[in-house]
Amino acid sequence: MGTNLKKALFSLCYTAFLLNLSISRVSAAESGSGSALSVSETRIERESGEEIRSLGVETTGILPSNPFYFFKEWGRGIRKALSFNTLSRAELQLDIANEQAAEIVKLQELDIKNPDAYSRAVASYDQSVVLAEARIAALKGMTAPTDRFVLTVIDRALRHSDILDALYARIAADDAEASVLAQLFTARTDIVKTVAAVADVVGNNDRAVAYTNTVIGRMTRKWHELKAVEFINRWENIAPQSLRDGLVVLKANLMLQLSGRLLGASLEDFEGKDESRGDALAQLPGAPLERLRSLDALRESVADSDIKNYANLVRSKLFDVIRSGNLAQRADAETLLKQAAAVLASIDAFTGVKGRIIVPEAAKATTRAKFTYDGAVKFFDEGSFAAAYAQGSAALGTAESVYANFLLGSGDVAGDVRALKQDFDGLGATVRAAGATKEGRTELFTALGNAERAIAKVADLVNANASAERVVDAIRLAKRLIGAASQLTETRSAVSVGEAESAFGSAAEAPAVVQMNDKQFVPAVVKIKKGGAVMWVNRDADTHWIIASSEKGREALDGFDSRRGIATGETYSFIFKSRGTWKYIDKLHPEMTGVVDVE
C-alpha cells in the first residue's frame, strides 16, 4: 500500500474518531436537555456493568439505538481496512463482534423498547460473526494460531451465546418482535460456526475438545455446564463425524460434573429460589427446545432422587410451554428423531464391531431408549410434533448416555483413573491452601473422604481386571463425588500465590512456586521433600499445559498432568508422593522444560 494512501486512511480514521466523540457529547447533551430523543435512546455509558467488563469491553460508546450509529460502523470499516495480516484480521473481526455483543447487553441494561434497535444490533453482530468465521477459516494451512487465539474464540462464542439467549428470553413473548427472534436464531447458529472453524484449523479433534473443556472449566455460573451442553449440541449438528464422539464424551462429563455439584449443594440454594426471582433453572435463559434436550441429558446423569424429581418437574413445565406455544415444528421433530436413530445405530454398531456383550444396565437403558424412540415416531406420524420432539429428546438423552459409557470404556481407562487422582489431589491442595479444617468443615471433609474411597474403588477394579462397564460406572460415581466436594469448597476460583503461602501452617509445608513467564519455567529446577507440593503460576500471556515429559513419569506419579491449558493468572498444583528426579514439559510449548527433584 502506498504512503499517500496510508496517510489518507489514517486521516479518515482520525476524522471518524473526532466525529464519534463529538456525536457522543451532543447525544449526552440532548439527553440532559430533554430533547425529542429519550435519555435511554441517546445515553452514552461511561461505566460498564459486570457482564460487559467480563467481555473485556470498557465502554460501549454509541449504541445501535442512536441515529448516528452509522459513524461508529464506518470507523470499524476503516479499522478493518488498515489490517493486513490474516491472523490480525481474524482477531480484529472477533474484537468487533465482541464490541457489538457488549452493545446488545447495554441495550438490555438500559431497557431500550425499540425493536428496530435490537434488530440493527443483532444484524450488525451477525455480519461480523460471519466475517469472523471466514477470517478464521482462512487460517487453515497457514501459520498455526496461538493457544490464546483458539481459547479466545471458544470463550467468546460461549459468552456471546449466553447474551443472545438472554435477549431471546426478553423478547420471545412479543409477537411484534418475531423478526428479531429469527435473526437471533441465525446469529446463534453462526457463532457456533466460528468454533467449528477454529476446530478445523486446529486439525486435531482431541485438542479441539481439550480447548473447549479448558474454557468451560473456567466458568463459575451455577448452571454453566447445562448451557455449555446446549452450545455443544448445536456444534455437534455441524461437526464432522470424527469429532462427534469426543463431543459426546465431553457432554457426558459435563453432566456428571453438574450432577456432582448438585449433590454437594443444598438443592434449594442451587435453584436460587426466593420471593423475587423464583426458580433459577426454570427462568434460565435459553431456547426451550434446546433446554429440553439438556434436561434430558441431566436426568440420565443424576443419581439422587430429589435432583431427578426436580429436573422432571422443570422439564414438565417446559414441555407445557413448548406444546402451548407450538414451538416444535415438523422439521424440529424430524431432525431430532434422525439424531436419536443415528446414536442408537452407533450403539448397535459399536457392540457388533467390538464383539462386546452388553451388560444388563446398558441393555436395559438401550431397550428403554428404543421403546421411547418408537413412541416418538408414532407421535410424529400422527402429526403431534411437540410430543414427538419430547419423546425423541428423552430417547436421545438415554442413548447418548449409553454410547458415552461405551466410548469411555473403550478409551484410556488408566488415563481416566490418573485424571481422577489428579483432580482429587488438586482439590485437596485447594482445601489446604484455604486453611480448611475437619473441625470447621466436617461436611466438606466427609465429601472428600467419600471421593477418595470412590477413587480407590476404581483403582481396585482396574487392578482386578474388572469389565470396562464396571470401571466406567465406578469412574462416573467418583466424578460425581469429586464434583460434590468441589461445590462444598468456599471458592472454586484459583488460589493466589500469596493466599496459598500464607494458608500453610509452616514454611516447610508451603508449596514450591514455579512461575511460567516469558515462555519459560522460573525456576527451572525446584527441590522438595516427598509429599510436598509444587504450584505453577501462569504469569505469561499464553496458555500452558503442565505434563510429565514421559508416559513412565505420568504412571509413576499417578497422573502428573494438568489435563487442560492453564490460562493467564491461573494455577496448577501437584503433590509429589514418590522420590526421584521428575522432568516435565509444557504440552502446548514443548520447548519449555523443567525439573522437580523430590528428596
C-alpha positions as CSV (number, residue, x, y, z in Angstrom):
1,M,0.0,0.0,0.0
2,G,1.4,3.4,-0.9
3,T,2.4,6.0,1.6
4,N,-0.2,8.5,0.4
5,L,-3.0,6.0,0.7
6,K,-2.0,5.1,4.2
7,K,-2.0,8.8,5.2
8,A,-5.4,9.2,3.6
9,L,-6.8,6.2,5.5
10,F,-5.3,7.5,8.7
11,S,-6.8,10.9,8.2
12,L,-10.2,9.3,7.6
13,C,-9.9,7.2,10.7
14,Y,-8.9,10.2,12.8
15,T,-11.8,12.2,11.4
16,A,-14.2,9.4,12.2
17,F,-12.9,9.3,15.8
18,L,-13.5,13.1,16.2
19,L,-17.0,12.8,14.7
20,N,-17.7,9.9,17.0
21,L,-16.5,11.8,20.0
22,S,-18.5,15.0,19.1
23,I,-21.6,13.0,18.5
24,S,-21.3,11.3,21.8
25,R,-21.2,14.7,23.5
26,V,-24.1,16.1,21.5
27,S,-26.1,13.0,22.3
28,A,-25.4,13.3,26.0
29,A,-26.3,17.0,25.9
30,E,-29.5,16.2,24.2
31,S,-30.5,13.6,26.7
32,G,-29.8,16.1,29.5
33,S,-31.8,18.9,27.9
34,G,-35.0,17.0,27.4
35,S,-34.8,16.8,23.6
36,A,-37.1,14.7,21.5
37,L,-34.9,11.7,21.9
38,S,-35.3,9.9,25.3
39,V,-32.5,9.6,27.7
40,S,-32.3,5.8,27.2
41,E,-32.1,6.2,23.5
42,T,-29.2,8.6,23.5
43,R,-27.3,7.9,26.7
44,I,-23.6,7.0,26.2
45,E,-22.5,4.8,29.1
46,R,-19.1,5.6,30.7
47,E,-19.3,2.8,33.1
48,S,-19.7,-0.9,32.1
49,G,-21.7,-3.5,34.0
50,E,-20.2,-6.7,35.2
51,E,-21.2,-8.7,32.1
52,I,-19.7,-6.1,29.8
53,R,-16.5,-6.0,31.8
54,S,-16.3,-9.8,31.6
55,L,-16.2,-9.3,27.8
56,G,-13.1,-7.1,28.1
57,V,-15.0,-4.0,26.9
58,E,-14.6,-0.8,29.0
59,T,-17.3,1.3,27.4
60,T,-19.9,0.6,24.7
61,G,-19.9,4.1,23.2
62,I,-22.7,4.9,20.7
63,L,-25.4,2.3,20.7
64,P,-27.5,1.0,17.7
65,S,-30.4,2.9,19.1
66,N,-28.6,6.1,18.3
67,P,-29.3,7.7,14.8
68,F,-25.6,8.4,14.4
69,Y,-24.5,4.8,15.0
70,F,-23.5,4.5,11.3
71,F,-20.5,6.7,12.1
72,K,-19.3,4.0,14.5
73,E,-19.7,1.3,11.9
74,W,-17.8,3.5,9.4
75,G,-14.9,3.7,11.8
76,R,-14.9,0.0,12.2
77,G,-14.7,-0.4,8.5
78,I,-11.6,1.8,8.4
79,R,-10.0,-0.3,11.2
80,K,-10.6,-3.4,9.1
81,A,-9.1,-1.7,6.0
82,L,-5.9,-0.9,8.0
83,S,-5.5,-4.6,9.0
84,F,-3.4,-6.6,6.6
85,N,-2.1,-9.8,8.3
86,T,-4.5,-12.8,8.1
87,L,-4.4,-13.6,11.8
88,S,-4.7,-9.9,12.8
89,R,-7.8,-9.6,10.5
90,A,-9.4,-12.5,12.3
91,E,-8.5,-11.1,15.7
92,L,-9.9,-7.7,14.8
93,Q,-13.1,-9.1,13.4
94,L,-13.6,-11.1,16.7
95,D,-13.0,-7.9,18.7
96,I,-15.6,-6.0,16.6
97,A,-18.1,-8.8,17.2
98,N,-17.3,-8.7,20.9
99,E,-17.9,-4.9,21.0
100,Q,-21.3,-5.5,19.3
101,A,-22.2,-8.2,21.8
102,A,-21.5,-5.7,24.6
103,E,-23.8,-3.2,22.8
104,I,-26.6,-5.8,22.9
105,V,-26.0,-6.2,26.6
106,K,-26.1,-2.5,27.1
107,L,-29.3,-2.1,25.2
108,Q,-30.9,-4.5,27.6
109,E,-29.4,-2.8,30.6
110,L,-30.9,0.5,29.5
111,D,-34.3,-1.2,28.9
112,I,-34.5,0.0,25.3
113,K,-38.0,-0.6,24.0
114,N,-37.2,0.0,20.3
115,P,-37.4,-3.3,18.3
116,D,-35.5,-1.7,15.4
117,A,-32.5,-1.1,17.7
118,Y,-32.3,-4.7,18.6
119,S,-32.8,-5.8,15.0
120,R,-30.0,-3.5,13.9
121,A,-27.7,-4.6,16.7
122,V,-28.2,-8.3,16.1
123,A,-27.9,-7.9,12.3
124,S,-24.6,-6.0,12.7
125,Y,-23.3,-8.6,15.2
126,D,-24.2,-11.5,12.9
127,Q,-22.5,-9.9,9.9
128,S,-19.3,-9.6,12.0
129,V,-19.6,-13.2,13.2
130,V,-20.0,-14.5,9.6
131,L,-17.0,-12.5,8.5
132,A,-15.0,-13.7,11.6
133,E,-15.8,-17.3,10.6
134,A,-14.4,-16.6,7.1
135,R,-11.3,-15.0,8.6
136,I,-10.7,-17.9,10.9
137,A,-11.2,-20.5,8.1
138,A,-8.6,-18.6,6.0
139,L,-6.0,-19.5,8.6
140,K,-6.1,-23.2,7.7
141,G,-2.8,-24.3,6.2
142,M,-1.1,-21.1,7.3
143,T,0.8,-20.3,10.5
144,A,-1.0,-22.1,13.3
145,P,-3.0,-19.8,15.6
146,T,-1.8,-19.4,19.1
147,D,-3.5,-21.2,22.0
148,R,-4.7,-17.9,23.3
149,F,-6.4,-17.1,20.0
150,V,-8.2,-20.5,19.9
151,L,-9.3,-20.2,23.6
152,T,-10.5,-16.7,22.9
153,V,-12.7,-17.8,20.0
154,I,-14.3,-20.5,22.1
155,D,-14.6,-18.3,25.2
156,R,-16.3,-15.5,23.3
157,A,-18.6,-17.9,21.4
158,L,-19.9,-19.3,24.7
159,R,-20.3,-15.9,26.3
160,H,-22.0,-14.4,23.2
161,S,-24.3,-17.4,23.1
162,D,-25.5,-16.6,26.6
163,I,-26.0,-13.0,25.6
164,L,-28.2,-14.0,22.7
165,D,-30.1,-16.4,24.9
166,A,-30.8,-13.6,27.3
167,L,-32.2,-11.4,24.5
168,Y,-34.2,-14.3,23.3
169,A,-35.8,-14.7,26.7
170,R,-36.5,-11.0,26.8
171,I,-38.5,-10.8,23.5
172,A,-39.7,-14.3,23.0
173,A,-43.3,-13.5,24.2
174,D,-43.6,-10.4,22.0
175,D,-45.1,-11.3,18.6
176,A,-44.3,-7.8,17.3
177,E,-40.6,-8.7,17.5
178,A,-40.8,-12.1,15.8
179,S,-38.4,-10.9,13.1
180,V,-35.7,-10.3,15.8
181,L,-36.2,-13.9,17.1
182,A,-35.4,-15.2,13.6
183,Q,-32.3,-13.0,13.5
184,L,-31.3,-14.3,16.9
185,F,-31.6,-18.0,15.8
186,T,-29.4,-17.2,12.8
187,A,-26.8,-15.4,14.9
188,R,-26.8,-18.3,17.5
189,T,-26.0,-20.7,14.7
190,D,-23.4,-18.5,13.1
191,I,-21.4,-18.0,16.4
192,V,-21.2,-21.8,16.8
193,K,-19.7,-21.9,13.3
194,T,-16.7,-19.8,14.5
195,V,-15.9,-22.6,16.9
196,A,-16.3,-25.2,14.2
197,A,-14.0,-23.2,12.0
198,V,-11.2,-22.8,14.7
199,A,-11.5,-26.6,15.5
200,D,-11.0,-27.3,11.8
201,V,-7.9,-25.0,11.8
202,V,-6.5,-26.8,14.9
203,G,-6.8,-30.0,12.9
204,N,-6.8,-32.3,15.9
205,N,-10.0,-33.5,17.4
206,D,-8.6,-34.3,20.9
207,R,-7.0,-30.9,21.1
208,A,-10.2,-29.1,20.0
209,V,-12.2,-30.9,22.7
210,A,-9.5,-30.2,25.3
211,Y,-9.5,-26.5,24.4
212,T,-13.3,-26.4,24.8
213,N,-13.0,-28.2,28.1
214,T,-10.5,-25.7,29.3
215,V,-12.7,-22.8,28.6
216,I,-15.8,-24.4,30.2
217,G,-13.7,-25.2,33.2
218,R,-13.1,-21.5,33.9
219,M,-16.8,-20.7,34.1
220,T,-18.4,-20.3,37.5
221,R,-22.1,-19.8,36.9
222,K,-24.3,-22.3,38.7
223,W,-25.8,-23.9,35.6
224,H,-22.9,-23.2,33.2
225,E,-22.4,-26.9,32.4
226,L,-26.1,-27.1,31.2
227,K,-25.6,-24.1,29.0
228,A,-22.3,-25.4,27.6
229,V,-24.0,-28.7,26.7
230,E,-26.7,-26.8,24.8
231,F,-23.9,-25.0,22.9
232,I,-22.1,-28.3,22.1
233,N,-25.4,-29.8,20.9
234,R,-25.5,-27.0,18.2
235,W,-21.9,-27.6,17.4
236,E,-22.4,-31.3,17.1
237,N,-25.1,-30.7,14.4
238,I,-22.4,-29.3,12.1
239,A,-19.3,-31.1,13.3
240,P,-17.7,-33.9,11.2
241,Q,-18.3,-37.4,12.4
242,S,-14.7,-37.8,13.5
243,L,-15.3,-35.1,16.1
244,R,-18.7,-36.1,17.4
245,D,-17.6,-38.9,19.6
246,G,-15.3,-36.5,21.5
247,L,-18.2,-34.1,21.9
248,V,-20.5,-36.8,23.2
249,V,-17.9,-37.8,25.9
250,L,-17.4,-34.1,26.8
251,K,-21.1,-33.6,27.3
252,A,-21.3,-36.7,29.5
253,N,-18.5,-35.5,31.7
254,L,-20.1,-32.0,32.0
255,M,-23.4,-33.6,33.1
256,L,-21.6,-35.7,35.6
257,Q,-19.8,-32.7,36.9
258,L,-23.1,-30.8,37.2
259,S,-24.8,-33.7,38.9
260,G,-21.9,-33.9,41.4
261,R,-22.1,-30.2,42.2
262,L,-25.8,-30.5,42.7
263,L,-25.1,-33.3,45.2
264,G,-22.7,-31.0,47.1
265,A,-25.2,-28.2,47.4
266,S,-28.5,-27.6,49.0
267,L,-30.8,-28.0,46.0
268,E,-32.9,-25.1,47.2
269,D,-29.9,-22.8,47.3
270,F,-28.7,-24.1,44.0
271,E,-32.0,-23.4,42.4
272,G,-31.8,-19.8,43.7
273,K,-35.4,-19.6,44.9
274,D,-36.6,-16.5,46.6
275,E,-39.7,-14.3,46.5
276,S,-38.4,-12.0,43.7
277,R,-36.5,-14.4,41.5
278,G,-38.4,-17.7,41.6
279,D,-36.8,-20.8,40.3
280,A,-33.5,-20.0,38.7
281,L,-33.3,-23.1,36.5
282,A,-36.9,-22.6,35.2
283,Q,-36.0,-19.0,34.4
284,L,-32.5,-19.7,33.0
285,P,-32.4,-18.0,29.5
286,G,-32.3,-20.3,26.5
287,A,-34.3,-21.8,23.7
288,P,-37.0,-24.1,25.1
289,L,-36.3,-27.0,22.6
290,E,-32.6,-26.9,23.4
291,R,-33.3,-26.7,27.2
292,L,-35.5,-29.8,26.9
293,R,-32.5,-31.7,25.4
294,S,-30.1,-30.6,28.1
295,L,-32.6,-31.5,30.9
296,D,-32.9,-35.0,29.4
297,A,-29.1,-35.3,29.5
298,L,-29.1,-34.2,33.1
299,R,-31.8,-36.7,34.1
300,E,-29.6,-39.5,32.7
301,S,-26.6,-38.3,34.8
302,V,-28.1,-37.7,38.2
303,A,-28.4,-40.5,40.7
304,D,-30.1,-38.5,43.6
305,S,-33.9,-39.0,43.5
306,D,-34.6,-35.4,44.7
307,I,-32.5,-33.9,41.9
308,K,-34.0,-36.2,39.4
309,N,-37.5,-35.3,40.5
310,Y,-36.7,-31.6,40.4
311,A,-35.4,-32.0,36.8
312,N,-38.5,-33.9,35.9
313,L,-40.7,-31.1,37.3
314,V,-38.9,-28.4,35.4
315,R,-39.0,-30.5,32.2
316,S,-42.8,-31.0,32.6
317,K,-43.3,-27.2,32.8
318,L,-41.1,-26.6,29.9
319,F,-42.9,-29.2,27.8
320,D,-46.2,-27.3,28.5
321,V,-44.6,-24.2,27.2
322,I,-43.4,-25.9,24.0
323,R,-46.8,-27.5,23.4
324,S,-48.9,-24.5,24.1
325,G,-46.7,-22.2,22.1
326,N,-46.5,-24.6,19.2
327,L,-42.7,-24.3,19.3
328,A,-41.8,-27.7,18.0
329,Q,-42.4,-27.9,14.2
330,R,-42.2,-30.9,11.9
331,A,-38.6,-30.1,10.9
332,D,-37.5,-29.9,14.6
333,A,-39.0,-33.3,15.5
334,E,-37.7,-34.9,12.3
335,T,-34.2,-33.6,12.9
336,L,-34.1,-34.8,16.5
337,L,-35.5,-38.3,15.5
338,K,-32.8,-38.7,13.0
339,Q,-30.2,-37.8,15.6
340,A,-31.6,-40.4,18.1
341,A,-31.8,-43.0,15.4
342,A,-28.1,-42.4,14.5
343,V,-26.9,-42.8,18.1
344,L,-29.0,-46.0,18.5
345,A,-27.4,-47.3,15.3
346,S,-23.9,-46.3,16.7
347,I,-24.6,-48.4,19.8
348,D,-25.6,-51.4,17.8
349,A,-22.6,-51.0,15.5
350,F,-20.3,-50.5,18.5
351,T,-21.4,-53.7,20.2
352,G,-21.2,-55.6,16.9
353,V,-17.8,-54.4,15.8
354,K,-16.2,-54.7,19.2
355,G,-17.8,-58.1,19.9
356,R,-19.0,-56.8,23.2
357,I,-21.6,-58.5,25.4
358,I,-23.8,-55.6,26.5
359,V,-24.1,-55.5,30.3
360,P,-27.6,-55.7,31.9
361,E,-27.7,-52.0,32.9
362,A,-26.7,-50.8,29.4
363,A,-29.1,-53.3,27.8
364,K,-32.0,-52.0,29.9
365,A,-31.2,-48.4,29.0
366,T,-30.8,-49.2,25.3
367,T,-34.1,-51.0,25.3
368,R,-35.7,-48.1,27.1
369,A,-34.3,-45.7,24.6
370,K,-35.6,-47.7,21.6
371,F,-39.0,-48.0,23.2
372,T,-39.1,-44.2,23.8
373,Y,-37.9,-43.6,20.2
374,D,-40.7,-45.9,18.8
375,G,-43.2,-43.9,20.7
376,A,-41.8,-40.6,19.3
377,V,-42.0,-42.0,15.8
378,K,-45.7,-42.8,16.4
379,F,-46.4,-39.3,17.7
380,F,-44.6,-37.9,14.6
381,D,-46.7,-40.0,12.2
382,E,-49.8,-38.7,14.0
383,G,-48.7,-35.1,13.5
384,S,-48.1,-34.5,17.2
385,F,-44.7,-32.8,16.7
386,A,-44.3,-31.4,20.3
387,A,-44.9,-34.9,21.8
388,A,-42.6,-36.4,19.1
389,Y,-39.9,-33.9,20.0
390,A,-40.2,-34.5,23.7
391,Q,-40.1,-38.3,23.3
392,G,-37.3,-38.1,20.8
393,S,-35.3,-35.9,23.2
394,A,-35.7,-38.4,26.0
395,A,-34.7,-41.3,23.7
396,L,-31.6,-39.3,22.6
397,G,-30.6,-38.4,26.2
398,T,-30.7,-42.1,27.2
399,A,-28.9,-43.3,24.0
400,E,-26.1,-40.7,24.3
401,S,-25.6,-41.7,27.9
402,V,-25.2,-45.4,26.9
403,Y,-23.0,-44.5,24.0
404,A,-20.8,-42.2,26.1
405,N,-20.2,-45.0,28.5
406,F,-19.1,-47.3,25.7
407,L,-16.7,-44.7,24.4
408,L,-15.3,-44.1,27.9
409,G,-14.9,-47.9,28.5
410,S,-13.1,-48.4,25.2
411,G,-10.8,-45.4,25.7
412,D,-7.8,-44.8,28.0
413,V,-9.2,-46.1,31.3
414,A,-5.8,-45.8,33.0
415,G,-5.7,-42.2,31.9
416,D,-9.2,-41.6,33.3
417,V,-8.0,-43.0,36.6
418,R,-4.9,-40.8,36.6
419,A,-7.2,-37.8,35.9
420,L,-9.4,-38.6,38.8
421,K,-6.5,-38.8,41.2
422,Q,-5.1,-35.5,39.8
423,D,-8.5,-33.8,40.2
424,F,-8.7,-35.1,43.8
425,D,-5.2,-34.0,44.6
426,G,-5.8,-30.6,43.1
427,L,-9.0,-30.2,45.2
428,G,-7.1,-31.3,48.3
429,A,-4.4,-28.7,47.6
430,T,-7.1,-26.0,47.2
431,V,-8.7,-27.0,50.5
432,R,-5.3,-27.0,52.3
433,A,-4.5,-23.6,50.8
434,A,-7.8,-22.2,52.0
435,G,-6.9,-23.3,55.6
436,A,-10.0,-25.5,56.0
437,T,-10.0,-27.9,58.9
438,K,-12.0,-31.1,59.7
439,E,-13.5,-29.5,62.8
440,G,-14.7,-26.4,60.9
441,R,-15.7,-28.1,57.7
442,T,-17.0,-31.5,58.6
443,E,-19.3,-31.8,55.6
444,L,-16.5,-30.9,53.2
445,F,-14.1,-33.4,54.6
446,T,-16.7,-36.1,54.6
447,A,-17.3,-35.5,50.9
448,L,-13.6,-35.6,50.3
449,G,-13.4,-38.9,52.1
450,N,-16.2,-40.3,50.0
451,A,-14.5,-39.2,46.8
452,E,-11.2,-40.7,48.0
453,R,-12.8,-44.1,48.7
454,A,-14.6,-44.0,45.3
455,I,-11.2,-43.4,43.5
456,A,-9.7,-46.3,45.5
457,K,-12.5,-48.5,44.3
458,V,-11.8,-47.5,40.7
459,A,-8.2,-48.4,41.2
460,D,-9.1,-51.8,42.7
461,L,-11.4,-52.6,39.8
462,V,-8.7,-51.8,37.3
463,N,-6.1,-53.9,39.2
464,A,-8.6,-56.8,39.3
465,N,-9.1,-56.5,35.5
466,A,-12.8,-55.9,36.0
467,S,-15.0,-55.3,33.0
468,A,-14.9,-51.9,31.3
469,E,-18.5,-51.3,32.2
470,R,-17.9,-51.8,35.9
471,V,-14.9,-49.5,35.8
472,V,-16.8,-46.8,33.9
473,D,-19.7,-46.9,36.4
474,A,-17.2,-46.5,39.2
475,I,-15.5,-43.6,37.4
476,R,-18.9,-41.9,36.9
477,L,-19.6,-42.2,40.7
478,A,-16.1,-40.9,41.5
479,K,-16.6,-37.9,39.2
480,R,-20.0,-37.1,40.9
481,L,-18.4,-37.2,44.4
482,I,-15.5,-35.0,43.3
483,G,-18.0,-32.6,41.9
484,A,-19.9,-32.7,45.2
485,A,-16.7,-32.0,47.2
486,S,-15.8,-29.2,44.8
487,Q,-19.1,-27.5,45.3
488,L,-18.6,-27.5,49.1
489,T,-15.3,-25.6,48.9
490,E,-15.6,-22.0,49.8
491,T,-14.4,-20.9,46.4
492,R,-13.9,-22.6,43.0
493,S,-11.6,-19.9,41.7
494,A,-7.8,-20.3,41.5
495,V,-6.0,-19.6,44.8
496,S,-3.4,-16.9,44.5
497,V,0.2,-17.5,45.4
498,G,0.0,-15.2,48.5
499,E,-3.1,-16.9,49.8
500,A,-1.6,-20.3,49.3
501,E,1.7,-19.5,51.0
502,S,0.0,-17.8,54.0
503,A,-2.5,-20.6,54.5
504,F,0.0,-23.4,55.0
505,G,1.0,-23.9,58.7
506,S,4.7,-23.6,58.2
507,A,7.3,-22.8,55.6
508,A,8.1,-26.5,55.3
509,E,4.6,-27.2,54.3
510,A,4.3,-24.4,51.8
511,P,4.3,-25.4,48.1
512,A,7.3,-24.6,45.9
513,V,6.2,-22.0,43.4
514,V,7.2,-22.1,39.8
515,Q,6.2,-19.2,37.6
516,M,5.5,-19.5,33.9
517,N,6.8,-16.3,32.4
518,D,8.3,-15.3,29.0
519,K,7.7,-18.9,27.9
520,Q,10.0,-20.4,30.5
521,F,9.7,-22.1,33.9
522,V,11.2,-20.0,36.7
523,P,13.0,-21.6,38.5
524,A,13.6,-24.4,36.0
525,V,14.6,-26.8,38.8
526,V,12.9,-27.0,42.2
527,K,13.7,-29.3,45.2
528,I,11.1,-30.5,47.6
529,K,10.6,-33.3,50.1
530,K,8.5,-36.4,49.5
531,G,4.8,-35.5,50.0
532,G,5.5,-31.8,49.2
533,A,3.6,-29.8,46.5
534,V,4.6,-27.6,43.6
535,M,2.3,-24.8,42.4
536,W,2.7,-23.5,38.9
537,V,1.5,-19.9,38.3
538,N,0.9,-18.6,34.8
539,R,2.3,-15.1,34.5
540,D,2.6,-15.4,30.7
541,A,0.3,-14.2,28.0
542,D,0.0,-17.7,26.6
543,T,-1.8,-20.7,28.0
544,H,0.4,-23.6,29.3
545,W,-0.2,-27.3,29.9
546,I,1.9,-29.0,32.6
547,I,2.7,-32.6,32.0
548,A,5.4,-35.2,32.8
549,S,7.8,-35.5,29.9
550,S,7.3,-39.2,29.6
551,E,4.4,-41.7,29.9
552,K,6.6,-43.5,32.5
553,G,6.7,-40.4,34.6
554,R,2.9,-39.9,34.4
555,E,2.3,-43.5,35.5
556,A,4.8,-43.4,38.4
557,L,3.3,-40.2,39.7
558,D,-0.3,-41.3,39.2
559,G,-1.2,-38.7,36.7
560,F,1.3,-35.7,36.7
561,D,-0.8,-33.8,34.0
562,S,-2.8,-30.6,34.3
563,R,-5.3,-32.2,31.8
564,R,-6.0,-28.8,30.3
565,G,-4.4,-25.5,29.5
566,I,-3.6,-23.2,32.4
567,A,-4.6,-19.6,31.4
568,T,-3.0,-16.4,32.4
569,G,-3.4,-15.9,36.2
570,E,-4.5,-19.5,36.9
571,T,-2.5,-22.1,38.9
572,Y,-1.9,-25.8,38.8
573,S,-0.8,-27.8,41.9
574,F,0.6,-31.3,42.2
575,I,1.6,-33.3,45.3
576,F,4.7,-35.5,44.7
577,K,4.5,-38.7,46.6
578,S,7.5,-40.5,45.1
579,R,11.1,-39.7,45.4
580,G,13.1,-39.1,42.2
581,T,14.0,-36.5,39.6
582,W,10.9,-35.8,37.6
583,K,11.2,-33.9,34.3
584,Y,8.2,-32.1,32.9
585,I,7.3,-30.0,29.8
586,D,4.6,-27.7,28.6
587,K,2.5,-29.8,26.3
588,L,1.5,-26.8,24.2
589,H,5.0,-25.4,24.0
590,P,7.3,-28.5,24.2
591,E,10.5,-26.4,24.2
592,M,9.6,-25.3,27.8
593,T,11.1,-27.8,30.2
594,G,11.5,-28.1,34.0
595,V,12.6,-30.5,36.7
596,V,11.2,-31.3,40.2
597,D,13.8,-33.0,42.4
598,V,11.9,-34.9,45.2
599,E,14.1,-36.0,48.1
